[in-house]
Amino acid sequence: MRKLLLLVAFCIGLSAADATIEVVNRGVVLPRILVQDATTNFSNAGLKNKFFKIMIGDLKVGSSFEVIEDYYTSTYDGDYKTNLANSKNPELILRYAITNQGSGLALKVKLINAKNGTTRYEGAFTQSELAKYPFLAHTSVADIARNLNLSPIDWMDKSIIISQYTSPGKSNIIVADYTLTYQKVILSGGLNIFPKWANKDQSAFYYTSYIKSVPTLFRYDLRTGQKTKITTSSGMIVASDVSKDGSKLLLTMAPDDQSDIFLYDLRTNRKTRITNFKGIDVNGNFVENDTKIVFVSDRMGYPNVFTTSVNGGVVEQMVFHGKNNNSVTTYQNYVVYSSRESSNEYGTKTFNLYLISTKSDYIRQLTGSGVNTYPRFSSDGGSIVFIKNSGNESAVGIIRVNENKSFQFPLRIGKLQSIDW
């Protein structure tokens, strides 16, 4: 247990930041869009209001429009001049209507040119579970972006999976939408930590728990609710990454009283040690088409980022600034890591995120303040999810890399231990 708690502190970091929406760069002129709610005969006024706010939020996070946030209504088939609010001078109108459909909801939506009334896009969507209504908004906005060849946001209708501390020694594993509006507790009771999606379909995940005080790695199937034990380790065990084909895991294990990175083949149940260092090696991530790994180690006396072949061998330092460079994530040949920065030893702790490449000396700072840890790339590499801590509260952060924007969504209750996307 002591080793696992050390690993948590090593990978996550501590302390404070503000969980609010932050726009890093306002320099780009975007087309103005006005949202009209054309919903009628819908009795749940609270949900109706929440849905409008989620549509507004998704458009803002998508970062392709300047969003007019005022609430407007219309009829779905009305002409484009209906309640147009010319004083706002929109270029586009997003008009939608939600209706009850069985135990779920249906959504129809269209995008209208506010200058001439032509329809740029129209679509219809359904969601069988009422509680999952945020995904209706996410799916529709992502589909609009896809059809208009805007910056891709297909990740919007994917789920995130988080581990949330509830009390000392106990944590839940929760599946949620990226805004944390929808949350479903999958596992509770005991210490359930470090969830990691098992596949692109997000139909299963790996996580660490304890069986009679022994750290044990499980696979949980969301379709069947079945838990399958993968392997155990007397020291610690964490699944930090999954290969592209889903057949191999990178594990942090400490069978000999030291944490190292292991490759685990799910087809043969064979473990292969990649690193062998008399210290701490953790948080292995595949990079460069699964031929190499990036990981965090204290082999320089403090946490820093290194790389080596997936078969082991020569270890190379990747980061040459900072004295506490801990959690990492990878996409193709790109790496994002969290680095501790503070003005002095007793000053407020700050962890910022940086983007680097394994192919060049490229480096880019992604955050400017607060405690920003546990980054995870989206499936297209264009966005990054991370944890932003503020006292005893946590928020999920989203960075739109090319758009230079960052958004935060507070958890409200509890504190995030880890996250995957």
C-alpha positions, 0 to 999 in steps of 0.5 A, a space after each residue: 500500500 505504501 508503494 502505491 500511495 508513493 506512486 500516486 503522489 509521484 504521478 499526480 502532484 499536489 495543491 491548488 488552482 482555479 477551476 474556471 474557463 480560461 481562454 489562452 488566445 483571443 486573437 482569431 476572428 471566428 464566425 458568429 453563431 446564434 443558438 435557437 431552441 425550437 423545442 415544444 411540448 417538453 415538460 422537463 424545463 430543467 433538462 431543457 435549460 441544461 441542454 441549451 447550456 450544453 449546446 452552447 458549451 460544446 460550440 465554445 469548446 469546439 472553438 470554430 465559432 464565436 458563440 452568442 450565449 443569449 437564449 433564443 427560441 424559434 420554430 424548427 421549420 420557421 424561416 431564418 429571420 424568426 427571432 434572429 436578433 439582428 443586433 447580434 449580427 450572427 452569420 450562422 444559426 444553430 436551431 435544434 429541438 429535443 423530444 421524448 422518445 421512449 425512455 430516452 430523447 431524440 434530437 433534430 438540429 440544423 445549421 442555417 446561414 443567417 444572411 440568406 437562409 440556406 441550410 448548411 447542415 441537418 441531422 437527427 440523433 437519438 439517445 436511449 438513456 435519458 441520463 446520457 442526454 449530454 451525449 446527444 449535444 456532443 454527438 451533434 456538434 461533433 457531426 457538424 464539425 465533421 460535415 463542415 470540415 472544421 477542426 475535428 472534435 470527434 472525441 466529444 461523444 467519447 466517454 472519459 473514465 475517472 477514479 474519484 477519491 471518496 474517503 481514505 482508502 476508498 475510491 470510485 471508478 466513474 464513466 462520464 462525459 467530458 463535461 462531467 454532466 453525466 456520471 455513472 459509478 461503475 465500481 465502488 467500495 475499496 481502493 479502485 484506481 488508475 482506470 485505463 480504457 482497454 480499446 477504442 470502442 471503450 467497451 472495457 477498461 483496466 484498473 488496479 484494486 486490492 485482493 487481500 492486500 495484494 495489488 491486482 490488475 483487473 479488466 472490467 467489461 462494461 457490456 457484461 459487468 464481468 471482472 477478469 483478473 489479469 495479474 498481480 504484483 506484490 509491490 504495485 501494479 498499474 496499467 499505464 498504456 495499451 498498444 494500438 491493437 489492444 494486445 499488449 499493456 505497459 505495466 508499472 510493477 515492483 516485484 523486487 521492491 523497485 518500480 519498473 516498466 514491464 510489457 505484458 502480452 495479453 495473448 500469452 500472459 507473458 511479462 517482459 521487463 523493459 527497465 531495470 533501475 534501482 529507483 522509480 520507473 513509472 507511467 510508461 506510454 507507447 510512442 512512435 508506432 509502439 516501437 518505443 516507450 516514454 516513461 518517468 524516472 527518478 534516475 537523475 535524483 528527481 522525476 524526469 521524462 525518458 525514452 527507450 526501445 520497447 525491447 529495453 536497452 539504452 535510456 535517453 533523457 527527453 526533458 532538460 528543464 524543471 526539477 519535477 517532470 512527472 505524468 506523461 501522455 503520448 500521441 504518435 511522436 508527441 509527448 505531453 508532460 507535467 512539470 513543477 514550477 514555483 518561484 521559491 521552495 516555499 512558494 505556491 506549487 505550480 505544475 504546467 503542461 508542456 508539449 514536445 516531440 521525439 523527432 525534434 527539439 520542439 517544445 511548447 508550454 500549454 498551461 500558464 498557472 495552477 496545478 495541471 497534471 495527468 494529461 491524456 491525448 484525444 484519439 486525434 491528438 488535437 486535444 488534451 484532457 488533464 486534471 486541474 486541482 484546486 484545494 480539495 476539489 478537482 476539475 477536468 481540463 480540456 486543451 484545444 492544442 491548435 486553437 490555443 484554448 483551455 476549458 475546465 469542468 469542476 467535479 464539485 464533490 471529491 477529488 480526481 485520482 486519475 483519468 483516461 480518455 
